[in-house]
C-alpha cells in the first residue's frame, strides 16, 4: 500500500466521524431554549457542546490528513449535502423530545463501543481523539439510556411516544454496521474496526435497555443507507442552509 | 552558555507563575490546580507549554490559552509556543488537593474519583453538600452549568449546588 493511500483513508474516516458529531450536535442545539425542563435543556446543550468539540478534533484530523490547506471550519461551512458523510440517523428531524432522546440513545450505544475500539487504532491521532471523546460519550450514553428507561417505562403517553420513536428511527440504525470498500481498507490497516464487529455490543445494550424500558424493537426492518457515501435524506439540506448561511452569504466573516 | 540560556527563567519559577493564573470559569482555582498544564520545557530560547483540554468542547479552552500567553509575556517570556496534548486524556484525578479544597470553599463539591460514567447503569454515590456538609443530597441532573459539572441539591439545607463530576 502506498503512503498516500492510508492518509486519504484516514481523512475520509475522520470526515465520517466528524460529520456524525457535527450534525447530531447541531440537531441537539436546535433544542436550546425549547426543552421540556430546564435541566434537560442544559443537558442537551452540554451534549451538543461535547459533540461540536469532538467535531473540531475529527475535522481537524481530516484536514491534516488530506493536506489540501482546508480548515475544520471550511469543511463544516463550505461543503454541500453530497460532501457530508454522516449517518442518516443523526440528520433525522428532532420530532418530539422522545424521538430526540431515542436518536441520541441509538447513536450513543454505537458511538461508545466505536470509540473504545478506535483507542487501539494504528494511527495515534485517531486513538488520541477516541480516548478523549470516549470519556464524554460515556456520560452521553449514561444519560440517554437512563431517560429511555424512565420514559419508556413511564406513563402511557410517554411509553407510546418512545415506542413511536423506536419504530420511526429503527430503519436508520442498520447503516452503522454496513461495511464498504473504505471500511475494509481501514480495518485491514488496523486503523478502525470492521463496522459489523460493533453490532453485538450495540444489540446487547439496546436489548437490555429496551427490556427495562418495556419497548420493542421492530422484528423486520429495511436498513436505510447512503449517508456515509454522501446520499442523504432531504433533511440535511435544511440543516446546512441554516448552519452555513452566514459563511455562504458573507464568505470569511469572523468575530 | 549563550545569552538566551542565561536569561531564561527556571522551569520551577514558570510553574509558579502558571499557578497564579486562574481558571476563567472557576476563578478560585488555578490552571495548575486544575491539572491541565502537562509540561513546561525550554527548547533553546523557546518555551514550550503543553496543555490538555478538559472537555473537547469546553469554551474556556481558547481563553485559557490566551491567559497563559498573556501571563507568561507579563513575566518577560517572549518566545513561547502552546502545545495541545490529547493523550493521556485529562482526568479529574489530576485536580490538586489544594484545588479540591478551594472548590469546596467556593461551593462546588469536588469530584469523587472512580465514579466516572461507564457503559453500565447509573451507580449511586454520596456527594457531600459543600455548604452544610450533609451527605443527604440528590442528583438533579448529570449535566450542570458547564460540561464539567452536574447539578445536585442538598435535602437538609435545601440549597442547590454544583458537583464537579469525575471523568
Contacts between the chains, C-beta under 8 A, distances in Angstrom:
chain1	res1	chain2	res2	distance
A	39	B	140	5.9
A	39	B	141	3.8
A	39	B	143	7.5
A	39	B	151	6.4
A	40	B	141	7.7
A	42	B	141	6.7
A	42	B	143	5.5
A	42	B	144	6.9
A	42	B	145	7.3
A	42	B	151	7.6
A	43	B	141	5.9
A	43	B	142	7.0
A	43	B	143	3.8
A	46	B	143	4.1
A	46	B	146	7.9
A	46	B	147	5.1
A	47	B	143	7.2
A	49	B	55	7.6
A	49	B	57	4.0
A	49	B	58	7.8
A	49	B	59	7.4
A	49	B	147	5.8
A	50	B	55	6.2
A	50	B	56	5.9
A	50	B	57	5.1
A	50	B	147	6.2
A	51	B	57	7.2
A	52	B	57	5.1
A	53	B	53	7.8
A	53	B	55	6.3
A	53	B	56	3.0
A	53	B	57	2.5
A	53	B	58	6.9
A	54	B	56	4.8
A	54	B	57	7.2
A	56	B	56	7.1
A	56	B	57	7.6
A	57	B	56	6.0
A	57	B	86	7.4
A	112	B	119	5.8
A	113	B	119	7.7
A	124	B	87	7.7
A	127	B	87	7.1
A	128	B	86	4.1
A	128	B	87	4.1
A	128	B	89	8.0
A	129	B	86	6.4
A	131	B	86	7.0
A	131	B	87	5.2
A	131	B	88	7.4
A	131	B	89	4.8
A	132	B	53	7.6
A	132	B	56	6.0
A	132	B	86	5.0
A	132	B	87	7.2
A	132	B	89	4.5
A	132	B	90	7.9
A	133	B	56	6.3
A	135	B	89	5.9
A	135	B	91	7.9
A	135	B	116	6.8
A	135	B	117	8.0
A	135	B	167	5.1
A	136	B	55	6.1
A	136	B	56	6.3
A	136	B	147	7.6
A	136	B	167	7.6
A	138	B	116	6.8
A	138	B	117	3.9
A	138	B	118	5.8
A	138	B	119	6.7
A	139	B	117	4.3
A	139	B	142	6.3
A	139	B	143	7.8
A	139	B	165	7.6
A	139	B	167	7.5
A	141	B	117	7.2
A	141	B	119	6.3
A	142	B	117	4.2
A	142	B	118	7.7
A	142	B	122	6.2
A	142	B	142	6.7
A	143	B	142	5.4
A	143	B	143	7.1
A	145	B	121	7.8
A	146	B	121	8.0
A	146	B	122	5.8
A	205	B	119	7.0
